[in-house]
Amino acid sequence: MNSGKTILIFIGLSAALLFLFVADILTGPVNISPGKILSLLWGNHTGDPALGTIVLDFRLPKALTAILAGAALSVSGLQMQAVFRNPLAGPYVLGISAGAGLGAALVILGFGSFFSLQQVSTLGSWLQIIAAWAGSGLVLMLIVIVSLKVRDIMTILILGILFGSAASAIVNILQYFSQQTMLKAFVIWSMGSLGSLSLRQLHILLPCILFGLIMALLLVKQLNAMLLGETYAKSMGMNIRLSRTLIFISTSILAGSITAFCGPIGFIGIAVPHVVRLMFNTSNHRILMPGTILTGAIVLLTGDIISSLPGNDIIIPINSVTSLLGIPVVVWLVAKNRRLSTVN
């Protein structure tokens, strides 16, 4: 693809991102005029305080969270597909999501054996978030240790799946012995939500995602080398184990942070990288990486708009929406006999 067409695609993606961001803020059960929303965003809080609460405390953080989550999960999937050279690898292939789920389950379900739901709630959502972070970090640490000892990348992939399965098994045991109220709270968390974050929590999530994305951008050269195999990468003087470890850390920060704050959100990491490869017709990560960031944010903003069901009080779980959006993409690629590969 020539550079002129690539630039046009990036301009189109940027315009679509801006449009959908505004549309997401405008969308919701309560009809608020664009002028009123613009006034609130500009700092004019006079008038109905309820409208300010809806826009500034709910819709704006939700739209910003959708951008961060879409970019983070999509880049995580792009990195995992390059490292494992597996077209169906996603951000949760290493068990990061399962580890975060285990941490959240220990707080919601484990504490439920000793405290009531009200008592757990008084501890604040931060305890649940920190526990989910710790769970994903624990799985990452195990993967990093294994990667330092094992050379075969497919063996690491299988062990990551096994670690995730072990974490899920523990969660199932906790669910079996948990109280009904605690079980309901955990099921709600497991459905995923973009609207549960406040601006204060975004101040924590934003630097984490930016750090993970910057790491990913700095690892573009290593990702391109890995597409051609470890032998070629070594011939270029690349330290395979160090590069792999840094990629795993970046993926854990991105996927683990989103899972900790928003719950599990599926299929974004698998589908978006393939869409971007078809869009740009390249396997060069210098183009794929920024394209994936923009496209992932666009897809999740779209999913958030769909989940809000304008004009209704119902909000569909975001995990269900992303699954319905992501599955047809993979099926369409297979039906069109397009080779699901990280190398074109």
C-alpha positions in Angstrom: 0.0 0.0 0.0 1.4 3.4 -0.9 2.0 6.0 1.7 -0.7 8.4 0.4 -3.5 5.7 0.9 -2.1 4.9 4.3 -2.3 8.5 5.4 -5.9 8.8 4.1 -6.9 5.7 6.2 -5.3 7.1 9.3 -7.1 10.4 8.7 -10.4 8.5 8.3 -9.8 6.5 11.4 -9.1 9.6 13.4 -12.2 11.3 12.2 -14.3 8.3 13.0 -12.8 8.1 16.5 -13.7 11.8 17.1 -17.2 11.3 15.7 -18.0 8.2 17.8 -16.5 9.8 21.0 -19.0 12.6 20.6 -21.8 10.2 19.7 -21.1 8.1 22.8 -21.4 11.1 25.1 -24.7 12.1 23.4 -26.1 8.6 23.7 -28.0 7.5 26.7 -31.5 7.0 28.2 -31.7 10.7 29.1 -31.9 13.0 26.0 -29.5 15.9 26.4 -28.9 18.5 23.7 -25.5 18.7 22.1 -25.3 22.4 23.1 -25.9 21.6 26.7 -23.3 18.8 26.7 -20.8 21.2 25.1 -21.5 23.8 27.7 -21.0 21.3 30.5 -17.7 20.1 29.0 -16.6 23.7 28.6 -17.0 24.2 32.4 -20.4 25.9 32.5 -22.1 23.9 35.4 -25.0 26.3 35.9 -28.5 24.9 35.4 -29.8 21.4 36.2 -27.1 19.7 38.4 -28.5 16.3 37.5 -27.4 16.8 33.8 -23.9 17.7 34.9 -23.7 14.5 36.9 -24.9 12.4 34.0 -22.5 13.9 31.5 -19.4 14.5 33.7 -19.6 11.7 36.1 -21.0 8.9 33.9 -20.9 9.5 30.1 -17.5 11.2 29.8 -15.6 8.7 31.9 -17.4 5.8 30.1 -16.4 7.1 26.6 -12.8 7.7 27.7 -12.7 4.2 29.3 -14.0 2.7 26.0 -11.1 4.4 24.1 -8.5 3.1 26.6 -10.0 -0.4 26.8 -10.4 -0.8 23.0 -6.8 0.4 22.3 -5.3 -1.7 25.2 -7.1 -5.0 24.4 -6.5 -4.7 20.6 -2.7 -4.0 21.0 -2.5 -6.9 23.5 -4.0 -9.2 20.8 -1.7 -7.8 18.1 1.4 -8.5 20.3 0.3 -12.0 21.2 -0.5 -13.0 17.6 3.0 -11.8 16.6 4.8 -13.5 19.5 3.0 -16.9 19.1 2.5 -16.5 15.4 -1.0 -17.8 16.1 -3.9 -15.9 14.4 -6.4 -16.8 17.2 -4.1 -15.6 20.1 -5.7 -12.9 22.2 -4.9 -10.8 25.2 -6.2 -13.6 27.5 -4.3 -16.4 25.9 -1.7 -16.3 28.8 -4.4 -16.6 31.5 -4.1 -12.9 32.4 -7.9 -12.5 32.4 -8.4 -15.6 34.4 -5.8 -14.4 37.0 -7.6 -11.1 37.3 -10.9 -12.9 37.7 -9.4 -15.0 40.5 -8.3 -11.9 42.3 -11.7 -10.3 42.0 -13.4 -13.6 43.0 -11.3 -13.8 46.2 -12.6 -10.4 47.2 -16.2 -10.7 46.2 -16.7 -14.4 46.9 -14.0 -15.2 49.4 -14.8 -12.4 51.7 -18.4 -13.3 51.4 -17.8 -16.3 53.6 -16.9 -14.0 56.5 -18.6 -10.7 55.8 -21.9 -9.5 54.3 -22.1 -7.8 50.9 -22.6 -4.4 52.6 -19.5 -4.9 54.7 -17.4 -5.8 51.6 -18.8 -2.8 49.7 -17.6 -0.4 52.5 -14.1 -1.5 51.7 -14.5 0.2 48.3 -14.1 -1.0 44.8 -10.3 -0.4 45.0 -9.9 -3.6 47.0 -11.4 -5.5 44.2 -9.3 -3.7 41.6 -6.1 -4.2 43.5 -6.9 -7.9 43.9 -7.6 -8.3 40.2 -4.4 -6.6 39.4 -2.5 -8.9 41.8 -4.1 -12.0 40.2 -3.1 -10.9 36.7 0.4 -10.0 38.0 0.8 -13.4 39.6 0.0 -15.2 36.3 2.4 -12.9 34.5 5.2 -13.6 37.0 4.7 -17.4 36.4 4.8 -16.9 32.7 7.9 -14.7 32.9 9.7 -17.4 35.0 8.7 -20.1 32.5 9.8 -18.0 29.6 13.3 -17.7 31.2 13.5 -21.5 31.4 11.7 -22.7 28.3 12.7 -21.8 24.8 9.7 -23.3 22.9 7.1 -20.5 22.5 4.2 -23.0 22.0 5.1 -24.6 25.3 4.8 -21.3 27.0 1.4 -20.8 25.3 0.1 -24.1 26.5 1.4 -23.4 30.1 -0.3 -20.0 30.0 -3.6 -21.7 29.1 -3.1 -24.2 31.9 -2.4 -21.4 34.4 -5.6 -19.7 33.3 -7.6 -23.0 33.6 -6.3 -23.5 37.1 -7.3 -20.0 38.1 -10.8 -20.6 36.6 -11.1 -23.8 38.5 -10.5 -22.0 41.8 -13.1 -19.4 40.8 -15.6 -22.2 40.2 -15.0 -23.6 43.6 -15.5 -20.2 45.2 -18.7 -19.8 43.3 -20.0 -23.1 44.4 -19.6 -22.3 48.1 -20.5 -18.6 47.9 -23.6 -16.8 49.1 -26.2 -15.9 46.5 -25.8 -12.1 46.9 -22.0 -12.4 46.5 -22.4 -14.7 43.5 -24.7 -12.2 41.8 -22.1 -9.4 42.4 -19.4 -11.5 40.8 -21.5 -12.5 37.8 -22.2 -8.8 37.2 -18.5 -8.0 37.3 -17.7 -10.9 34.9 -20.1 -9.4 32.3 -17.8 -6.4 31.9 -18.7 -2.7 32.3 -17.3 0.5 31.0 -19.5 2.7 33.1 -18.3 1.8 36.6 -15.2 4.0 36.5 -15.1 7.5 38.0 -12.8 10.3 36.7 -10.6 9.6 39.8 -10.2 6.0 38.9 -9.4 7.0 35.3 -6.5 9.0 36.7 -5.0 5.6 37.8 -6.0 3.7 34.7 -4.8 6.3 32.1 -1.1 6.2 33.0 -1.1 2.4 33.3 -2.5 2.1 29.7 -0.2 4.8 28.3 2.8 3.1 29.8 1.8 -0.3 28.3 1.1 1.3 24.9 4.4 3.2 24.9 6.2 -0.1 25.7 4.3 -1.7 22.8 5.3 1.1 20.4 9.0 0.8 21.4 8.9 -3.0 20.7 7.7 -2.7 17.1 11.1 -3.7 15.7 11.1 -6.8 17.8 7.6 -7.7 16.8 8.5 -7.4 13.1 11.5 -9.6 13.6 9.5 -12.3 15.5 7.2 -12.6 12.5 10.0 -14.1 10.5 11.0 -16.6 13.2 13.3 -16.8 16.1 16.3 -17.8 14.0 16.0 -14.6 11.9 15.5 -12.5 15.0 18.7 -13.9 16.5 20.6 -13.3 13.4 19.7 -9.6 13.8 21.2 -9.7 17.3 17.9 -9.6 19.1 17.7 -11.0 22.6 14.7 -13.3 22.2 14.0 -13.9 25.9 14.3 -10.3 26.9 12.1 -9.1 24.0 9.5 -11.8 24.8 9.5 -10.9 28.5 9.0 -7.2 27.7 6.1 -8.0 25.4 4.5 -10.2 28.1 4.9 -7.4 30.6 3.3 -4.9 28.2 0.4 -7.3 27.5 -0.2 -7.9 31.1 -0.2 -4.2 32.0 -2.7 -3.5 29.2 -5.0 -6.5 29.5 -4.7 -6.9 33.2 -5.4 -3.2 34.0 -8.6 -3.2 31.8 -9.8 -6.5 33.3 -9.2 -5.2 36.8 -11.1 -2.0 36.2 -13.8 -3.1 33.7 -14.1 -6.8 34.0 -13.4 -9.3 31.2 -14.1 -8.0 27.7 -13.8 -10.6 25.0 -13.0 -10.9 21.2 -11.7 -7.3 20.8 -8.1 -8.5 21.0 -8.7 -11.3 18.5 -10.7 -9.6 15.8 -9.3 -6.0 15.6 -5.8 -6.9 14.6 -7.1 -9.0 11.6 -9.4 -6.1 10.5 -6.4 -3.7 10.6 -4.2 -6.0 8.6 -6.9 -6.3 5.9 -7.4 -2.5 6.0 -3.8 -1.6 5.5 -2.7 -4.8 3.7 0.5 -5.0 5.6 2.3 -6.9 8.3 4.5 -4.0 9.3 3.9 -3.3 12.9 5.0 0.3 12.5 1.7 0.8 10.6 -0.3 -1.9 12.4 0.4 -0.6 15.9 -1.1 2.9 15.6 -3.8 1.5 13.3 -4.8 -1.1 15.9 -4.9 1.6 18.6 -7.3 3.7 16.6 -9.4 0.8 15.3 -9.7 -0.8 18.7 -10.9 2.4 20.3 -13.4 2.9 17.4 -14.8 -0.7 17.8 -15.3 -0.4 21.6 -16.9 3.0 21.3 -19.3 1.5 18.8 -20.0 -1.4 21.1 -20.6 1.0 24.0 -23.1 3.0 21.9 -24.9 -0.3 21.0 -25.0 -1.4 24.6 -26.6 1.8 25.8 -29.7 1.3 23.5 -30.6 4.9 23.0 -34.1 5.7 24.3 -34.2 2.8 26.7 -33.2 2.3 30.3 -31.6 -1.0 29.5 -27.8 -1.4 29.2 -26.5 -4.6 27.7 -23.3 -6.0 29.2 -20.4 -4.9 27.1 -18.8 -8.4 27.0 -21.9 -9.7 25.2 -21.8 -6.8 22.6 -18.1 -7.3 21.9 -18.6 -11.0 21.4 -21.4 -10.4 19.0 -19.2 -7.9 17.1 -16.1 -10.0 17.2 -17.3 -13.5 16.3 -18.8 -12.5 12.9 -15.5 -10.9 11.9 -13.5 -14.1 12.5 -16.2 -16.2 10.8 -16.3 -13.8 7.8 -12.5 -14.1 7.5 -12.7 -17.8 7.4 -15.7 -17.9 5.0 -13.8 -15.6 2.6 -10.9 -18.1 2.7 -8.5 -15.4 3.9 -5.5 -16.9 5.6 -5.6 -15.9 9.3 -1.9 -15.2 9.6 0.3 -12.6 11.1 2.4 -12.7 7.9 1.0 -11.5 4.6 
